[in-house]
Amino acid sequence: MRWLLNTVYLLLSTVVSPFIAWRMIRHGRYRSGIREKLLGRLTLPSDSREVIWFHAVSVGEVVQLRKIVDEFRRQTADRFRVLVSTSTDTGFELALKRFSDCQVAWFPLDFSWAVRNAVHSVQPAMVVLMELELWPNFLAECQRENVPVAVINARMSVRSHRGYSRIRSLMAPLFGRLALVAAQSQSNADRLQSLGVSPHRLHVTGSIKFDGVATDRNNPGTDRLRELFGLSQAETVFMAGSTQEPEERLVLQTWLECRKEFPSLRLILVPRHRQRFDDVAELIRAAGVDVIRRTLLETSTRSITPDGVILLDTIGELSACWGLADIAFVGGTFGNRGGQNMIEPAAFGAAVVFGPNTWNFRDVVQTFREHNACVQLQSPEELTPTITRLLADSTARQSLGYAAQNAVNSQTGATVTTATLLVKVLTSQTKQATMGTRAA
């Protein structure tokens, strides 16, 4: 089976290689970690403690993983070394910052030789995957080496479940190998169980994303951005975060229209992908508006015009920036990405607005809707009148923000529960190994 998979992977690599080469040349992506990705040559510093290998695919998962690692270390009295791996350039860059006290590496591509070398080099006591990053060769290798694999903060959208169900006979053994699955909700758990996850190893823990999110708008990170952007208390901030095309254009048009009636309205744009920062800056200029780029503020001596649009063109500051928003539009919801994290702006008490495409956050949206804590638009045409209404009625806007913050506070606790389950898996694994040694 592994060599069949290798063949499939090689064929797919050949097909997409022109696209990858173009991205490498144009955006400088995929160049880092070639040795670790293709060969699985992961190196760890000398340490007598066993290794727990945590994997987070990209930026969002890396942010959430920090909570789990801290709680896991607390519950285990820091008896284990922690390896954090990731798969994307931006995820790796952020992991180096967020996990400076851990070993950070690239996750190997799912070629049999790469995963074999990686697992053999690390020799983890357990592998913990964020959300649902399952690779057949990697899981098979962990099984051969008797390494338990846990999936935490797991979710399975209706669309993904429909696709997996078509190949259930192939996927059931894959899901059946998992030592633990900690699902975000009962509906996610039901879908995962139908695909082969053992009900005895399946737990509903809630979403880690609700835990540990900042609620104080006067935190140091937010205060620093407020000072850099020259924002005053008299100004209302409309922020659009994690956006994709054409959301920046839609938000910019809304801001320009609303400014006619509300001249103190400020706009902050935060594109989801850094390779689009320059394009979005050009979009703003084409509208005849000054661009205030975050990356230039600490070295620039020019004064900031209140008529300019602020472009947050850095990685890792989105969370703090949400603390500036009075009205928060969450991106990826008018596009094809299925939404982005709307919990962070809600935790700050912003009035949260997003579009119809939120399948990646279906349960979170349901929670907000039950608390009357969001405005979900059905079309781009609704954006301008909705923002206008919220600007005109400050009481309604603030009530929406309070409801959002309360909804977040009502959902906390998943981090502690998840870490406790991980410790139980390790304890069970240790007992089994001890019994096996005695039997031998």
Summary of the structure (lengths in Angstrom):
residues: 440
radius of gyration: 23.0
end to end distance: 31.1
largest distance: 80.5
contacts: 1449
relative contact order: 0.10
helix: 52%
strand: 15%
